[in-house]
Amino acid sequence: MKKARPTTAKKAASAATRPDVYQLVTDRIVAALEGGIIPWRKPWNAVYGLPRNYATGKAYTGINAFLLHFSGALPFFLTFKQALALGGNVRKGAKGHPVVYYNVSVRENQQTGQEEKMPFLKYYTVFSVEDIENIDFNLPEVVQRDHTPLAAAESIVSGWEGRPAIQHLHQRAYYAPAPDVVNMPEPATFTSAEGYYATLFHELTHSTGHASRLDRPDLTAGEGKQSASYAREELTAEMGASFLCAAAGLNTEQTEENAVAYIQGWLERLKNDKKLVLQAASKAQRAARLILGTADEDPEEPTPTPAQLPVLVEEDETAREYAAAEKSWLMAA
């Protein structure tokens, strides 16, 4: 027997109740910016590196790295079911954090009879290890970096063989695509070394959009500072700088006040285009991988296993707690 196709009314009702993940992601970032937080400029707990899944050891990438940075907690996370599997439980009242990923649905075209693939965005929920009880977590030792972050930053710059020329001719920071040159103010004029490298990483991220590298149209669109293309490119550069700062272990707290004023100008653009942050994060990740020499690695989020996804199979107390936990991050603070 053929299964009955859902009616148009049922589809509309389902769409109305399903969270719009793009909008949720954007709203969280916009709210953080309006509250004076720079999610993509401040390193993610630099002593531990990028946020990662405690059970699998895999680091979260792209927009998920930014979303999990909002938690302000230790950068190690578990799903509800992973916590149970390790003998623990999610603390009652704890709020989870969404992890988004792409999936593909296959359907038959009614006119051609051929299969069509439709990508769509989904999410599952993770919790900080600080909100999980009855597990004795074995966290990595904190490495004392001393002055090595600056050396690490310099190593990233010098290690990029395909980098553009870097000059210090003018007291302005910019990237010029035609001559393929990054200009930086003199290092001595920066209030901190961290500020210098954060700015340099921003301009180097711009340079990855050159036609000889990633060929990013937004870089050379020439549509003016009020255009969506300009906003996308600036956000891509700022996010790329954040990835590189995290890779170098830099602490950019001293530069955040100025970064707040800089990024505020793009808030309106974020509100008008709910996919803008996700697109910029994806491009920034490609840029950072190119600079770091890891461009051949798979940049996609690992597809969650069935045990990680929010599939409810039992109506018992644990199942009810699981269902509530999966929606916890949607609740108002």
N, C-alpha and C positions, 0 to 999 in steps of 0.2 A: 504494500500500500504506500502511496505517496503521502508524505506529511503535508498537511495544509499549510499554506504560506500565511504568515501573519498579515492581517489586514492593515491598510494604511493608517487607520485610527490607532491600532495597537502599536504600530511602529512609532507613531508620533508620541504616544503616551510613554513608551519606553525611553525615547530620546529625551523627553522632558524631565524624567527622573534620574537619568544617568548623568553623573558629574561631567562637566566639560573640562577635561584635564588641561587643555591649553589655557583656558581662562583662569583656572585655579592656580596654575604655575605663575602666570603673569601677575595675578592679583597679589600673590605672596611676595613677589619681587618688588612690585610697586609699593606695597605696604611697608616693606623693609626700607626702601629708599626714602619714603615719606617720613619714616621714623628716624632717619639719620644713619641708617646702616648701609654699608657698602658690601654686599654679599660677594662680589667678584673681585674686590681689591684686597681684602684681608685674607691672609693665608689660612688654610684650613688646619688649625691646630698643628702648626708647622713641625712640632717635635714628633708627631706621629705620622705626618704625611696626609695623603688624601683620605676622605671617608671610605670605609670599606666594610664588606660583610664579614662579621667575626667568624662565622661557620665556614665559609668558603675561602676567605682571605682575598677575594677579588675586590679591587677598588672600583667605586662607582665613578662613572665618567659623564662628560657632557653636562646637561642641565641638572642631572641628579646630584653632581658634586656640589652645585650651588644650593640646591634645595636642602640637602642634608647639612650644609654648613649653617643654615639658619637655626638649627637646633641649639647651637651654642654648647653642645654636650661633647663627651668623648666621641671621636669619629669612628666608632665601631657599632654596627647595627645587626639586628636579627629580625627575622619575620616572627610572627606569633607562633607558627608551627615549628620553626627552628628552635625557639626558646623551649617549647615543650619537649622536643626531641632531646635536648641537652639536659633535661631534668629540671628546668626552671619554669617561670611563668612571668607574664607581663604584669607589672604592678597595676592594681585597680586604679582607674582614673588617669592612667598615663596616656599621653597623646602621641600617636604615631606620626610618621612622616611618609609622604608618597614617593614612590620610585616609579617613574614612567618608562614605558618601552613601547616599541612598535610591533604590531602583528599584522598579518595579512589574511583577509577573508577571500574566499573564492566563490564566485557565483556565475550562473549561466546568463549570458546576454539573451534576452527574450527575442531580439530581432535577428541576431546572427547565429545563435545557438552555440557560440564559442564561450569558453571560460574566461572570466575577467578577474584580475587580482586587484583588490582594493585595500591599500594600507590604512590602518587606523591606530590610534593611540590608546593604550591601556595603562593601568597602574596596579601596583600592589603596595602594601604598607609594611614599613619596618620600624623598629623601636631601638632607641639608644640602649646600650648595655647598662646605662645608669638607671633605666626604668625596668630592668629585668631582675627578678629576685631568684634566690636559691641556686645561683650558679657562681662558682668561684672562677672568675675570669682571669686568664693568664695574659695580661697585656704586655706588649713589647717594652723593653727598657727605654727610658728617655735618654737620647744621646745629647750630650752637651756640645753645642756647636761652636761656642766662642766666636771667633772671627771668620769661621769657614763659610758662612752664608755669602759673604761678598766674594770670596774666592770661587764659590760654586756658581755665582751669577756670572762672573767673568769667564768661567769655564764654558758656560752655556753659550755665551756670545762668541767666544773664540772657536768653540767646537763646531759651530754651524758653518760648514765649508761653502755653502751657497749663499751666504749673507751678502747684503749690499754693502757698499762702502759707507763707513761711519766717519763723519767729520764734525768739527767743533768750530765752524766759521761764524755763526751768528748766535745771538742769545735767544734763539727760538728752537723749539722742538718740533720737527716735522719730517715727513717722508716725501720725497719727490720722485714719482714713478718714472718720468722720462729719463733722467740721468741715473735712476736707481740708486739714490743716495739718501741716507738718514743723517739729518743734522741735529746735533744736541748742543745745548748750552754747556759752557765749561763745567766740569764736575765740581770744581771748587765753589761754584755759585749755588749749589744745592744745599739745603739745610741738613741733609743726611745722605749717606751713601745709598740707603734703601730707596730714597726718593729718586735718585739718579737712575738706578737700575730699573725701577718700576716704570719710569718714563721711557727709558730706552727699550724695554720690553714692549711697551705700547706701540712705539714706532716700528720696531722690528716686526710685530704682528701685522701692521699695515703693509709692510714690504712683502709679506708672503702672498699678497693679492696680485703681485706683478704678473704680467702675461707669461713670463718664463718660469713661474712657480705654480701657484694654485689658480692663477687667472681669475680673480674674483671681480665680477662686473661692478660691484658696488664701489670699488676703489676708484675707478676711472669714469664713473657715470657722469660726473660733472653737473649734477642736477641742483646744486646749491645746498646750503646748510640746513634749510628747512625741509628737505626731501627725506623720504623714507630710506632711500639708498644711503644717504649720508649718515642717518641715524644708525642703520644696520652696521655700516662699516665702523663707526666710532664704538658701538657696543661690542662688536667683534674684537676690536683692538684692545679695549679695556678688559674684556674677559680673557683674551689671550695673555695679556700682561699678568693677570691673576694666576693663570695656570703656570706660567713661567716663574713667577714669584714663589709659588708653592713648591715647584720643582727644585728651586734654589734654597728653599727654607728661609726666605726673607721675612722679616717682621716689618710690615708697612704701616704700623699704627701711626707713625709720625706724619704720614702723607695722606691719611684718610680725610682730614678736614677739608683740604683742597679738592680731593676727589669727589666729596659730597657735592660741592658747589658745581663741579664740572658735570656730573651725571644728572643732576636735577633737571638740566635742560632737555633731557630725553624722556622724562616721565610722561609727558603728554603723548609722545609718539608711541610709548609702550601701551598706553591705555587704548590707543586707536587701532593697534595691530596686535592681537593676542598671540600671534605666532612669532612675533619679532624676537623675543628673548630666546625661544627654543632654536630658531634659525641661527641667531648670532652665536649661541653656545656651541652648536654643531660646527660652525665655521671656525670658531676660535680653537676648538679642539684639534681640527685638522691643521691649523696654523702652528699650534704649539708642538704637535707631533713632528711637523716638518723641521722646525727649529731644533728640537731635541734629538732628531735623527731616529724617531720611532714611527715614521710614516707608514712603514710596511705592516705594522701591527693592526689587528682588527679594531676599529674604533667604535664598533657597535656595543651596546649594552648586552651582556649575556642574557639569553632568553631564560626566564625563571622556570624552574622545574614545577611540575604540577603541585608538589607539596608547598611551594612558596605562594601559589596563586590563591586568591580568595574564593575557593569553592566550598560551599557549605554542604556537608553530607549527613550530618546528624543533628537532631534537635535535642541536644542535652545541654547541661550547664556550660560545658566547655565550648560547645558550638555557639551558644548565645554570646559568651564572652568574646569568642573569635570574631563573630559578626560585628559586635560593638567596637572591637579594637580596630577592625579594618576601616571603619568610618570615623575613628576618633579624631583624625586630623581635619575633618570637615567641620567639626564643632567649633563654635566661637570660643575664643580664649576667655 
